[in-house]
């Protein structure tokens, strides 16, 4: 592959709802660029961008893939991101290396949640945005209905570039509004015809002309004078508007046949920002252009961890140029990293590269202590802003199917978490379970599948145990007496202890012994006996909290008393006394914050109420959203992420933070106690 200047390198991310046709569109673009001979099908697992074994098996995209494509005098780095919400981390990776987002919308399904979320993420990251309305060969597909939805959602910036000419419910040709020409779709004789064709087409072109006119005062004057824009003026105006975020060009076509895709690609390479127009953000918030003459630096936006091939790091060059055998310093660790062979990305394959210039994308294998989000530079002082990955929202406890596999599983999960920053791995200090957290059921299912296929580790999943607590509600005074005689020295310890409720996590121990009834040297043994006993409550064996124990009195034997005897006596006092102190079970309560569209507010509140939740308040948010704040028992939240996705079609997001413990309702507590027994 030849070297390209920054103003001829374009990094475009394909985003959109799951099954909207992103990966097939990528294949159609690759076919136009002669990288492939035919357009693959996701259903046949023959697309270029879905090369992972899990993608082929499930016939969906689960990770971000890139392809370096040469088209004429330009280079297009095509970045295909997953559309399913369970793999939303891929969208973050794609936007970390792209300057533009092409959002696919199904002509049949219309403007769905996934497309809206993709737009918002691209908008928040200040990326240029375009839309592609595809699948126009589908039954009930309706281009103009989708355009209306886009205009209703995003307003004046929506600017049609390519539109279908429809006759008798069939697409007869595609009209390029910039050139004012119509091109035959596949299967028809090529022809051109002058505009206008219909009133709808007139209306569409008016939208384009108005959008272009707003980008320049001279064009505005020309527009009001009724003069035609030249093609160059149209393209320049569009390029300025797209770069400023004032125009969202809209294209259309059919992914599977490639109809109108060449027209779209040629236009994108004329109006979307190149690397010369783009910039990146530093950790301190400052923005910096991609400088071809700056210090050599790169940013890692994706990692693939494979036990056979090794680690493969996808990077974008921030400044200077990157060559093989170069030595750079990691800003996070301060360590020097030696780059081995550098490569262009070609879907599941790589092509050796000699030099990768500023703004361009490449890959390097077998870097040491380097993870996604790291910046490597000549000085080590350059650090790009972190990638804002979504937080995991669903958790499962992981158990090995074979004994002795615990260490292998833990190591493999750590490798997968290195590859996917939306995975979280932790060992619960109380339940001692290995907890895997991810973005949804499919995400977890694929992690389990990869554990087996990549690392040979088979696991089973269970709902995580809830870390309940026990406490008491009233004071009680009891005796704990331990006496044992078995020849020689016996064992004797005798204590009177008062147990009472106290606002504390750990046990509070005091002594109020008078007259030496219990020698001071045995006080620590009594305290130790109580602390050990409090690790398990009397109801269901959960740790005891909110407890104060006061040593009041007791007796001892000058020969038979010992620390062990008094420790045992304290344990007896605990075992006999706590059941008399009205013990209760406590459950963890979390603060829940849900961001939900106005029209779905009632359904979300209803779901929270079913989970024994309490609504504390509601706060208006941007984009016709509401923030619902409540408190809910963590024991009721295992499938909340799945429920929210079903109720709100994936539009809701939430956070859940443990805040305190509360008494479990009696009926529920009884079930927990019975299960513990």
C-alpha distance (Angstrom), angle and dihedral (degrees) to the residues before:
residue distance angle dihedral
X1 . . .
X2 3.80 . .
X3 3.80 125.4 .
X4 3.80 118.6 -94.7
X5 3.80 130.8 -159.9
X6 3.80 118.1 -120.8
X7 3.81 93.7 -103.9
X8 3.81 89.2 59.8
X9 3.82 97.6 49.0
X10 3.83 118.1 90.5
X11 3.81 125.1 -175.3
X12 3.81 110.3 -163.9
X13 3.82 125.3 175.4
X14 3.81 120.3 -150.5
X15 3.81 108.4 -141.4
X16 3.79 136.2 167.6
X17 3.78 146.8 105.4
X18 3.79 120.0 -38.9
X19 3.84 112.5 -83.4
X20 3.82 92.5 13.5
X21 3.80 90.0 123.3
X22 3.83 105.0 -99.4
X23 3.78 96.7 138.1
X24 3.81 93.3 44.7
X25 3.81 89.3 48.5
X26 3.81 88.2 52.5
X27 3.82 88.8 53.1
X28 3.80 90.7 49.1
X29 3.82 90.1 52.2
X30 3.82 90.9 47.7
X31 3.79 90.0 49.5
X32 3.81 90.5 51.7
X33 3.80 89.2 50.0
X34 3.84 88.9 51.2
X35 3.81 92.2 -118.4
X36 3.81 87.8 123.5
X37 3.80 132.9 24.5
X38 3.78 96.8 -136.5
X39 3.79 141.5 15.0
X40 3.79 112.1 -98.6
X41 3.79 127.8 -140.6
X42 3.80 126.0 -127.9
X43 3.80 89.3 -146.3
X44 3.80 89.7 58.9
X45 3.83 93.5 41.2
X46 3.82 88.9 -123.6
X47 3.82 101.1 122.8
X48 3.79 118.6 117.1
X49 3.80 97.5 -134.2
X50 3.83 97.0 49.9
X51 3.81 96.0 66.7
X52 3.82 100.7 135.5
X53 3.81 115.0 105.5
X54 3.80 91.4 -123.4
X55 3.81 90.4 52.0
X56 3.78 92.0 50.8
X57 3.80 91.6 47.0
X58 3.80 96.1 46.7
X59 3.82 97.2 31.7
X60 3.80 92.7 -132.3
X61 3.81 135.1 101.6
X62 3.79 112.4 -103.8
X63 3.81 102.3 166.9
X64 3.80 141.0 29.2
X65 3.80 117.3 -90.2
X66 3.82 130.8 -172.9
X67 3.78 135.1 -155.7
X68 3.81 126.9 -169.4
X69 3.81 105.5 -144.6
X70 3.80 129.6 -176.7
X71 3.82 116.2 -146.2
X72 3.78 115.8 174.7
X73 3.79 109.2 -56.2
X74 3.81 93.1 -17.0
X75 3.77 137.3 80.6
X76 3.80 118.7 -141.5
X77 3.80 119.7 -163.6
X78 3.78 102.6 -159.3
X79 3.81 114.5 -159.1
X80 3.81 116.0 -166.8
X81 3.83 113.0 -161.5
X82 3.83 126.0 -167.7
X83 3.79 116.9 -101.8
X84 3.81 100.5 -156.4
X85 3.80 113.4 97.9
X86 3.82 91.4 -129.5
X87 3.81 88.2 68.3
X88 3.78 98.0 41.4
X89 3.79 90.4 131.1
X90 3.80 87.1 76.1
X91 3.81 89.7 64.1
X92 3.81 89.5 55.8
X93 3.82 90.0 51.2
X94 3.80 92.4 48.3
X95 3.80 93.8 50.1
X96 3.80 90.4 47.7
X97 3.81 90.3 65.9
X98 3.81 102.9 27.8
X99 3.80 131.0 83.8
X100 3.81 94.8 -164.6
X101 3.79 137.4 35.5
X102 3.81 122.9 -146.6
X103 3.80 105.3 -163.8
X104 3.79 116.4 -157.2
X105 3.79 118.7 -144.1
X106 3.79 123.2 -174.3
X107 3.80 113.1 -123.1
X108 3.79 86.7 -143.0
X109 3.82 103.0 42.7
X110 3.80 95.1 35.9
X111 3.79 127.8 -160.9
X112 3.80 101.6 -6.7
X113 3.79 132.7 -178.9
X114 3.80 93.8 -96.6
X115 3.81 91.6 55.6
X116 3.80 91.2 48.1
X117 3.80 92.1 49.6
X118 3.79 91.1 46.9
X119 3.81 89.9 51.9
X120 3.79 92.2 49.5
X121 3.78 93.3 50.0
X122 3.80 91.8 48.3
X123 3.80 91.1 45.9
X124 3.80 92.3 49.5
X125 3.81 89.8 51.5
X126 3.84 91.0 49.8
X127 3.79 94.6 -117.7
X128 3.80 125.1 157.5
X129 3.82 108.4 -105.5
X130 3.81 133.5 -148.1
X131 3.81 132.1 165.8
X132 3.80 132.2 -139.5
X133 3.80 117.4 -160.7
X134 3.78 104.5 -156.6
X135 3.79 143.3 167.6
X136 3.81 89.4 58.9
X137 3.81 88.1 155.6
X138 3.81 89.9 65.8
X139 3.77 120.3 107.8
X140 3.82 110.8 -94.5
X141 3.81 93.0 11.1
X142 3.80 109.1 154.3
X143 3.80 120.0 -172.1
X144 3.80 97.1 -172.6
X145 3.79 92.8 49.7
X146 3.80 89.8 54.7
X147 3.82 91.5 47.2
X148 3.80 88.9 52.7
X149 3.80 90.2 51.2
X150 3.82 91.3 50.0
X151 3.80 91.8 49.3
X152 3.80 90.8 46.6
X153 3.80 91.0 51.5
X154 3.82 102.2 38.0
X155 3.80 105.1 18.1
X156 3.80 129.0 -156.4
X157 3.84 98.3 0.0
X158 3.83 89.8 71.0
X159 3.79 104.2 103.3
X160 3.84 122.8 177.8
X161 3.83 113.8 -140.4
X162 3.79 101.8 166.7
X163 3.80 122.8 29.3
X164 3.82 133.6 175.6
X165 3.79 122.2 -116.1
X166 3.78 103.7 -138.5
X167 3.80 124.2 -160.2
X168 3.79 123.3 174.7
X169 3.83 90.3 -8.1
X170 3.82 91.0 -57.7
X171 3.79 128.7 108.8
X172 3.81 105.7 -117.1
X173 3.79 99.1 174.4
X174 3.80 144.7 -19.9
X175 3.77 121.3 -111.9
X176 3.78 122.2 -146.1
X177 3.79 102.9 -150.0
X178 3.82 92.4 -164.0
X179 3.80 93.4 59.6
X180 3.81 92.0 31.2
X181 3.81 88.8 -131.1
X182 3.79 136.9 120.8
X183 3.80 124.0 -134.0
X184 3.78 124.7 -160.4
X185 3.77 118.2 -112.3
X186 3.77 119.5 -126.5
X187 3.79 114.8 -63.0
X188 3.80 97.1 27.8
X189 3.78 130.2 94.7
X190 3.80 110.7 -92.3
X191 3.79 112.4 -108.0
X192 3.78 142.3 154.0
X193 3.76 128.4 -140.3
X194 3.76 135.4 -177.4
X195 3.79 122.5 -112.3
X196 2.90 146.3 -78.8
X197 3.78 105.0 58.8
X198 3.79 100.5 162.8
X199 3.77 141.5 -11.4
X200 3.81 91.3 -97.6
X201 3.79 90.5 56.6
X202 3.80 90.4 48.3
X203 3.79 89.1 53.2
X204 3.78 91.9 49.6
X205 3.79 93.6 50.9
X206 3.79 90.1 48.4
X207 3.81 88.5 58.0
X208 3.80 89.4 52.7
X209 3.80 95.0 47.4
X210 3.80 92.9 47.8
X211 3.79 91.4 49.5
X212 3.80 92.4 50.2
X213 3.80 92.0 45.9
X214 3.81 92.4 57.2
X215 3.81 92.2 60.2
X216 3.81 96.5 68.4
X217 3.82 135.9 24.4
X218 3.79 92.8 -136.6
X219 3.80 90.8 52.3
X220 3.79 89.8 48.1
X221 3.80 90.9 55.0
X222 3.79 90.6 47.4
X223 3.81 90.6 49.6
X224 3.79 94.1 52.0
X225 3.79 89.7 46.4
X226 3.80 87.9 59.3
X227 3.80 93.7 -118.1
X228 3.81 121.5 147.5
X229 3.80 119.1 -112.9
X230 3.78 117.8 -125.5
X231 3.79 117.5 -121.2
X232 3.82 89.5 -109.1
X233 3.81 91.0 52.6
X234 3.79 90.3 49.7
X235 3.79 92.7 50.7
X236 3.81 94.4 44.7
X237 3.78 91.5 48.2
X238 3.80 91.7 48.8
X239 3.81 92.0 47.8
X240 3.81 91.2 51.7
X241 3.80 92.6 46.1
X242 3.81 94.0 46.7
X243 3.79 92.7 48.6
X244 3.82 91.1 49.2
X245 3.81 91.9 48.1
X246 3.82 91.7 -117.2
X247 3.81 96.4 113.2
X248 3.81 130.4 49.8
X249 3.82 106.6 -168.9
X250 3.80 115.1 -146.9
X251 3.81 123.0 -151.1
X252 3.78 131.0 177.4
X253 3.78 142.0 -165.6
X254 3.78 144.4 114.7
X255 3.79 116.7 -68.0
X256 3.78 98.5 -159.2
X257 3.82 95.4 53.4
X258 3.79 95.8 31.9
X259 3.80 90.6 -125.1
X260 3.84 111.4 170.2
X261 3.83 90.9 -5.6
X262 3.84 94.7 114.2
X263 3.79 89.3 51.9
X264 3.79 90.1 52.8
X265 3.81 95.2 46.6
X266 3.80 93.4 49.8
X267 3.79 90.7 50.7
X268 3.80 94.6 45.2
X269 3.80 90.4 55.6
X270 3.81 88.7 54.8
X271 3.81 101.1 45.6
X272 3.81 109.1 25.6
X273 3.83 119.1 87.2
X274 3.80 117.5 -93.3
X275 3.79 124.2 -147.8
X276 3.81 87.5 -90.7
X277 3.82 88.9 63.5
X278 3.81 95.6 44.8
X279 3.79 136.5 85.5
X280 3.79 139.1 -170.3
X281 3.80 132.1 -136.1
X282 3.79 124.9 -117.6
X283 3.79 124.7 -143.3
X284 3.80 90.3 -102.2
X285 3.81 90.1 57.5
X286 3.80 97.4 -106.1
X287 3.78 119.1 134.0
X288 3.80 122.4 -130.8
X289 3.83 131.4 -175.6
X290 3.79 121.9 -122.4
X291 3.79 98.1 -95.5
X292 3.80 116.8 -156.5
X293 3.82 89.9 -165.4
X294 3.81 98.7 43.6
X295 3.80 128.8 100.9
X296 3.77 115.0 -61.8
X297 3.80 108.0 -92.5
X298 3.80 139.5 152.5
X299 3.82 137.8 -174.1
X300 3.83 123.7 -140.4
X301 3.82 108.9 -135.8
X302 3.82 100.5 167.0
X303 3.80 138.6 20.8
X304 3.79 129.3 -160.4
X305 3.81 114.4 -162.7
X306 3.78 112.8 -163.2
X307 3.83 122.0 171.5
X308 3.82 91.2 -146.5
X309 3.81 104.8 36.1
X310 3.79 96.4 30.7
X311 3.78 129.4 -136.0
X312 3.80 118.7 -24.2
X313 3.82 117.1 -167.1
X314 3.80 121.8 -159.0
X315 3.80 112.0 -151.5
X316 3.78 143.4 177.3
X317 3.79 119.0 -144.4
X318 3.80 109.4 -121.8
X319 3.79 98.6 -173.5
X320 3.78 141.6 -11.9
X321 3.79 114.9 11.3
X322 3.78 134.4 -68.2
X323 3.80 124.2 -132.6
X324 3.78 134.5 174.2
X325 3.82 118.7 -85.7
X326 3.80 90.0 25.0
X327 3.82 118.6 146.4
X328 3.80 118.2 -139.0
X329 3.81 134.2 171.5
X330 3.81 122.3 -121.7
X331 3.83 108.9 -128.7
X332 3.83 90.9 -151.6
X333 3.80 99.2 51.6
X334 3.79 103.3 19.0
X335 3.80 88.4 -131.1
X336 3.77 123.4 135.4
X337 3.81 114.7 -118.8
X338 3.79 123.7 -160.2
X339 3.79 113.7 -145.6
X340 3.76 114.4 -140.5
X341 3.79 122.2 -170.2
X342 3.81 114.1 -10.4
X343 3.80 121.1 -150.6
X344 3.78 145.4 -171.7
X345 3.80 114.6 -119.8
X346 3.80 118.2 -115.7
X347 3.80 104.0 173.8
X348 3.80 105.9 -87.1
X349 3.79 91.7 -4.7
X350 3.80 135.1 64.8
X351 3.78 133.3 -144.8
X352 3.80 121.2 -149.5
X353 3.80 114.3 -107.9
X354 3.81 130.7 -163.7
X355 3.81 97.6 -162.4
X356 3.80 132.9 8.2
X357 3.82 112.4 -162.9
X358 3.79 132.5 -146.4
X359 3.80 113.5 -66.2
X360 3.80 93.7 17.9
X361 3.80 128.1 113.8
X362 3.80 129.1 -124.9
X363 3.79 144.3 142.3
X364 3.78 139.0 -119.1
X365 3.79 129.8 -166.2
X366 3.78 134.8 -135.4
X367 3.78 101.5 12.8
X368 3.80 110.9 168.4
X369 3.78 121.6 -132.7
X370 3.81 94.7 0.2
X371 3.80 124.2 128.3
X372 3.78 138.0 177.3
X373 3.81 110.1 -67.8
X374 3.82 96.0 31.6
X375 3.80 121.6 132.9
X376 3.80 118.6 -148.6
X377 3.80 119.1 -165.5
X378 3.79 141.9 159.1
X379 3.81 92.4 -105.6
X380 3.79 98.9 31.7
X381 3.80 89.5 -133.9
X382 3.81 98.1 98.7
X383 3.81 114.5 92.8
X384 3.80 124.7 174.3
X385 3.81 121.2 -150.0
X386 3.80 117.7 -84.5
X387 3.80 120.3 -100.7
X388 3.85 110.6 -105.5
X389 3.81 100.4 -128.2
X390 3.83 120.5 -175.3
X391 3.79 115.2 -105.8
X392 3.82 120.7 -113.0
X393 3.79 112.9 -99.5
X394 3.83 105.7 -179.4
X395 3.81 127.8 59.0
X396 3.80 137.0 -166.3
X397 3.79 132.7 -178.9
X398 3.81 111.4 -120.3
X399 3.82 120.8 -142.6
X400 3.82 125.8 179.5
X401 3.79 117.7 -117.1
X402 3.81 89.5 -148.1
X403 3.78 124.7 47.5
X404 3.77 114.5 -113.3
X405 3.82 94.4 30.3
X406 3.80 94.4 103.1
X407 3.80 95.4 100.5
X408 3.81 93.2 44.3
X409 3.80 91.2 50.4
X410 3.78 93.5 47.8
X411 3.80 91.5 49.6
X412 3.81 92.9 46.8
X413 3.81 92.6 49.4
X414 3.79 89.6 50.7
X415 3.81 89.2 53.9
X416 3.79 91.2 49.9
X417 3.81 91.2 47.6
X418 3.80 88.0 53.1
X419 3.80 87.7 55.8
X420 3.81 95.1 43.3
X421 3.84 116.7 37.0
X422 3.82 90.7 -167.3
X423 3.82 89.0 70.8
X424 3.80 119.0 89.3
X425 3.81 124.7 -165.7
X426 3.81 124.5 -170.5
X427 3.78 141.1 150.3
X428 3.79 110.8 -128.0
X429 3.82 105.5 -125.8
X430 3.81 92.0 -147.9
X431 3.80 105.2 39.4
X432 3.85 92.8 28.8
X433 3.80 88.9 -139.0
X434 3.80 122.3 143.4
X435 3.80 103.3 -120.9
X436 3.80 122.0 -155.1
X437 3.80 115.4 -164.8
X438 3.81 124.7 -172.2
X439 3.81 143.0 147.4
X440 3.80 99.8 -80.6
X441 3.79 149.3 -36.8
X442 3.81 96.1 -66.7
X443 3.79 90.7 47.4
X444 3.80 91.6 53.9
X445 3.80 91.2 43.7
X446 3.81 91.3 55.7
X447 3.81 91.5 46.9
X448 3.81 89.3 55.0
X449 3.80 90.7 47.2
X450 3.82 91.5 50.8
X451 3.79 91.1 48.3
X452 3.79 87.6 60.9
X453 3.81 100.4 38.5
X454 3.81 99.0 40.0
X455 3.80 103.3 30.1
X456 3.80 105.2 20.2
X457 3.81 92.2 -122.2
X458 3.80 118.6 136.7
X459 3.79 119.1 -162.3
X460 3.76 141.0 173.8
X461 3.78 124.4 -141.2
X462 3.77 129.1 -136.0
X463 3.77 134.3 177.0
X464 3.82 107.4 -90.5
X465 3.77 114.9 -101.7
X466 3.76 114.7 -108.6
X467 3.80 114.8 -121.1
X468 3.79 98.1 -129.5
X469 3.80 122.9 -179.1
X470 3.79 135.0 -153.0
X471 3.79 129.8 -142.8
X472 3.82 141.1 162.8
X473 3.80 130.7 -112.2
X474 3.82 103.3 -158.8
X475 3.83 137.9 34.2
X476 3.77 123.5 -103.5
X477 3.82 135.1 -178.2
X478 3.81 117.1 -147.4
X479 3.77 141.8 166.5
X480 3.75 123.9 -124.7
X481 3.78 113.3 -163.7
X482 3.79 125.9 178.0
X483 3.81 119.0 -176.1
X484 3.78 125.6 163.2
X485 3.80 129.3 164.8
X486 3.80 120.6 -171.3
X487 3.77 108.5 151.7
X488 3.78 122.8 -64.1
X489 3.77 114.9 18.6
X490 3.80 114.3 7.2
X491 3.78 130.6 -157.8
X492 3.78 122.5 -104.5
X493 3.78 131.8 169.6
X494 3.79 128.0 152.6
X495 3.82 126.5 -178.3
X496 3.78 139.5 167.6
X497 3.80 111.3 -151.9
X498 3.78 132.2 -178.4
X499 3.80 115.7 -148.1
X500 3.80 118.8 -162.9
X501 3.83 138.8 164.5
X502 3.80 113.5 -91.5
X503 3.81 131.9 175.4
X504 3.78 100.3 -114.0
X505 3.79 140.5 101.5
X506 3.79 98.1 -135.0
X507 3.80 126.1 46.0
X508 3.82 115.4 -86.4
X509 3.80 113.5 -143.9
X510 3.79 126.6 -162.7
X511 3.79 134.9 165.6
X512 3.80 128.4 -146.2
X513 3.77 100.0 172.2
X514 3.81 117.7 153.3
X515 3.74 129.9 -162.3
X516 3.79 97.0 13.4
X517 3.80 94.6 -75.8
X518 3.78 85.2 151.0
X519 3.81 115.4 25.8
X520 3.81 114.9 -121.3
X521 3.75 92.8 -121.4
X522 3.83 88.4 67.8
X523 3.84 95.1 53.0
X524 3.83 93.8 87.7
X525 3.81 89.9 50.7
X526 3.81 91.0 52.8
X527 3.80 90.7 49.0
X528 3.81 91.4 47.4
X529 3.81 91.1 50.4
X530 3.80 91.0 51.6
X531 3.79 94.6 46.4
X532 3.79 91.9 49.8
X533 3.80 91.2 48.0
X534 3.81 93.0 48.4
X535 3.80 90.2 62.0
X536 3.78 86.0 80.9
X537 3.77 125.3 41.5
X538 3.78 124.0 -144.5
X539 3.82 96.9 -120.0
X540 3.80 105.3 54.6
X541 3.79 104.7 -14.9
X542 3.82 97.3 -98.5
X543 3.84 120.7 140.9
X544 3.79 116.5 -79.7
X545 3.81 116.8 -122.5
X546 3.81 135.5 173.5
X547 3.77 92.1 42.3
X548 3.80 133.2 139.2
X549 3.81 120.3 -172.1
X550 3.81 121.6 -166.5
X551 3.81 121.3 -168.4
X552 3.82 103.8 -141.1
X553 3.77 107.0 166.3
X554 3.76 146.1 -24.3
X555 3.78 143.2 144.2
X556 3.78 138.4 -110.7
X557 3.78 142.4 -161.0
X558 3.79 117.7 -126.3
X559 3.82 91.7 -136.4
X560 3.82 108.7 23.4
X561 3.81 99.6 40.8
X562 3.80 116.6 99.6
X563 3.78 139.9 157.7
X564 3.79 90.4 -98.3
X565 3.80 91.6 51.6
X566 3.82 92.6 52.2
X567 3.80 91.5 44.5
X568 3.80 88.6 53.9
X569 3.82 91.8 46.5
X570 3.82 90.4 53.0
X571 3.79 89.7 52.0
X572 3.81 90.4 51.7
X573 3.81 90.6 50.8
X574 3.80 89.6 52.0
X575 3.80 93.4 47.5
X576 3.82 93.2 48.4
X577 3.79 98.5 37.5
X578 3.81 106.5 44.4
X579 3.84 94.9 62.4
X580 3.83 87.1 57.7
X581 3.83 93.0 51.5
X582 3.83 97.3 71.7
X583 3.82 96.6 -102.5
X584 3.81 117.1 -155.6
X585 3.78 136.5 -174.0
X586 3.80 119.7 -114.0
X587 3.81 127.4 -156.8
X588 3.82 130.4 -160.2
X589 3.79 115.5 -102.4
X590 3.79 121.9 -155.8
X591 3.78 132.3 -156.9
X592 3.79 106.8 -122.4
X593 3.80 124.0 -157.9
X594 3.81 116.6 -176.1
X595 3.80 124.2 -175.8
X596 3.80 106.7 -155.0
X597 3.83 137.8 162.8
X598 3.81 115.0 -97.9
X599 3.80 94.3 -114.9
X600 3.83 92.8 55.8
X601 3.79 96.6 45.9
X602 3.81 95.8 103.3
X603 3.80 94.7 51.6
X604 3.81 92.0 49.2
X605 3.80 93.0 49.1
X606 3.80 89.1 48.6
X607 3.80 91.0 53.7
X608 3.81 91.7 49.0
X609 3.81 90.9 50.4
X610 3.82 90.4 52.3
X611 3.79 87.6 57.9
X612 3.81 92.2 57.3
X613 3.78 88.5 -102.5
X614 3.81 126.3 154.2
X615 3.79 121.3 -141.5
X616 3.81 109.9 -135.7
X617 3.77 99.7 177.8
X618 3.80 150.0 -35.5
X619 3.79 127.5 -127.0
X620 3.82 126.7 -166.8
X621 3.82 113.1 -119.0
X622 3.80 136.5 -173.8
X623 3.81 125.1 -72.3
X624 3.81 95.7 28.6
X625 3.79 92.4 -59.1
X626 3.80 132.0 138.5
X627 3.78 128.1 -149.4
X628 3.79 111.0 -140.5
X629 3.80 114.3 -159.9
X630 3.77 119.6 -164.9
X631 3.78 147.0 138.9
X632 3.77 122.5 -115.4
X633 3.83 138.0 171.2
X634 3.81 110.3 -100.1
X635 3.80 89.3 -138.2
X636 3.82 88.9 69.6
X637 3.81 96.6 49.9
X638 3.82 105.4 73.2
X639 3.82 94.5 107.4
X640 3.80 98.5 27.0
X641 3.82 93.4 111.7
X642 3.80 91.0 53.8
X643 3.78 91.6 46.5
X644 3.80 93.4 49.9
X645 3.78 91.2 49.3
X646 3.81 90.4 52.5
X647 3.81 96.0 44.0
X648 3.80 97.5 44.4
X649 3.84 100.6 28.1
X650 3.78 87.9 -117.5
X651 3.81 96.3 -54.8
X652 3.81 96.0 114.9
X653 3.79 124.1 83.0
X654 3.78 126.4 -172.3
X655 3.77 146.7 -178.0
X656 3.79 125.8 -151.1
X657 3.79 120.1 -163.6
X658 3.84 123.9 -179.9
X659 3.81 109.5 -123.8
X660 3.82 110.9 164.8
X661 3.81 148.4 -30.7
X662 3.81 127.8 -91.7
X663 3.79 134.5 -176.3
X664 3.79 114.5 -85.7
X665 3.82 114.7 -122.9
X666 3.81 110.1 -99.0
X667 3.81 98.0 -113.6
X668 3.80 92.9 49.4
X669 3.80 92.1 43.0
X670 3.79 90.6 54.8
X671 3.83 91.0 55.0
X672 3.81 91.1 50.1
X673 3.80 91.4 49.0
X674 3.80 92.2 49.2
X675 3.82 91.7 49.6
X676 3.80 90.2 49.6
X677 3.79 91.0 53.8
